[in-house]
């Protein structure tokens, strides 16, 4: 293994999710030994800090992953803008993953896990499967999630979902692409992790 994976994140809830999820998805991968999550206070804060952090980070072998909500903008344009920022900062190999549309769409993509961990879900699993067949298409998944799970809170929800979120059954294409991209990066970096 050479270096660590540094995740530049839009929000603290993503940090909580990844710190619990990644070691579960990739046994042997631990924070802070193999990866570090750097949360920001929203998209603007993240966007302003990308170039500065990529230029200033001096850790040998470090590789970067930017994780940012898409929030209903043109994903091709956004990804290209972020890629240009990374290239200008001397880190063209940065992995960019957009969450379509918000983190909560990853949760809605795994209704089986949602119904397992939240007792106050107001809709049956069959209705949820049908309604959220394409969770990335929902414009405000956070609003939908709060509507069907009244007790849901962003930070505690991320902690809870980190323990159960599943890649194979998840209907969120952006979640599966995130997991696939991180797995490829882990392999490139020479990590030996189990599944």
N, C-alpha and C positions, 0 to 999 in steps of 0.2 A: 504494500500500500504506500502510495506517495501522496502526502497532503490530505487535507480534509475537504469535505463538501460544505460550502458556505451558502446557506439559503437566505436570500434577501427577500423579505416578506412584507406584504402590505399592512398586516395587522397582527396584534398579539394573539388573537384566537388561532391563526394559522400556526404560529409557533407552538402553542399548546397542543394542537392536533398533531403536528409533525413529530414533536418530541416523544409522543406516545405511540404514534402510528409507525414510524420508520423502523424502530427496533423490532416491532412485531412483524412487519412485512419482510424485513431483511435481518433475520437473527444474526447477532454478532456485530451489527452496526449500532454504535452507541454515541450519545452526546455526552460530553464535548470531544471525546477522543476521535471520532470519525466524522462528525458533522456538527455544525453550529447554526442555529437559527437566529437571524437578526431581524426583529420585527420593527415596523415603522408605524407611524400614526396616520395611516391612510395612503391613498394613491399619490397625492401630491408630494408628501414627505418622502415616499419611496422613490418617485421619479427624480426628485431633486438630489437624492443622495447616491444614486446608482453610479454615476461617473466618478464622483469623489471617492466612494468606497472601493470601486474596482481599481482605480489608480493607486490608492494609498495602501491597499492590503499587501503586505510583504511576506506573508507566510509561504514558504516553499511548497510548490505542488498543489496549492489550493485551487479548487475549481468552484465555480459559482452557478447557482440556480436562482433565477428570479421568478417568484410566484406572485401573480397580481390578478385581481378580479378584472374581468372584461367589462362588466357593467354596461352591456348593450352598445358598445362602440364597434366599429369595424375591426374585427380581430386581426385581419391580415395587415392593415395599416398600423395598428398598435404594436403588433409583434415586430414589424419592420422598424418602427421608431425605436423600440427598445433594443433591437439588434444593432442598429446604428450607434446608439449610445454606448453599448458594450464594445463595439469595434473601435470607436473613437477613444475609448478608455484603455485600449490595448488588451481587451479580453474578448476576442471574437468567438471563443469557444464556450461562452456562457450559455447555459441551457435556459431557455425562456418558456415558461408554462403559464398559460392564461386559464383562469378559472371562469368557466361560463355558467352563469353570469356572476354568481357569488359563491362563497364557500358552502353555503347551505344547499346548493344544488348537488354537491357531492353527497350530502346526507340524504337528500330526497332520492338520489340514485340507488340507495340501499335501504329500501323500505322494510326489508326483513329485519335489519339491525335496528332501525328506528323503533319498530313495534316491540322489539325485545327489550330495549332499555328505557323507553318512555311509556309509563303506565297510563298516562292521561291522553293518549292519542284519541282524537274524536272521530276517526274514520276507520273503517275496516281495511285490512291489508289488501283485499281484492280491489277495493276502490282506489287505494293508494297506488297500487301497481298500474292500474289503468290510467289514472290521472297523471302520474309522473313517469310515464313510459319514456319520455325524453326530458329529463330534468334540466338539461342545459338550455332548453328552449324557453323556460320560464323567465320573465323579465325581472321579477322580484322574488326569488325563492325564499329569501329571509322572511318576507311577509307571509308567504304560504306556509312555511314551517311553523311560524309562531301561531298561525291560525289553527293548524291541526294539532299542535303540541303547545298548549297554553303555558306550560311550565318552562319551556325552552329559554335558556339564557346563553348568550354567545360564548362566554369563556367556559362555563361548566359544561355546556353542550359539546364544545370541542374536546374537552377532557374525556367525557363519556364516550363520544363517537370514536376517539382514537383507539379505544379498546375493542371496538367491534366492526369498524368499517372494513368492507371486503372488496377486493379488486375484482375477483371473478364474477360476482353477481351484480356489481355496480352498473347501473344504466347510464351513469354520467361519462360521456366520452372524454371530457376534459380531465376527469379523475383518472381514467384508465391511461390516457396519454401522459399524465404526470407520473404515474407509477412506472410506466414503461420507460420513460425518459430517465428517471432516477436509476432504475435498474441498469440501463445501458451505461450510464455514467459510472456506477459502482463497478461494473465489469471493466470498463476502460481504465479505471484507476487501480485495478488489481486487488480490490477488496475480495476477501473470501467470506461469503455469507451464505447461510442456509436459507431454505424456504419452508 
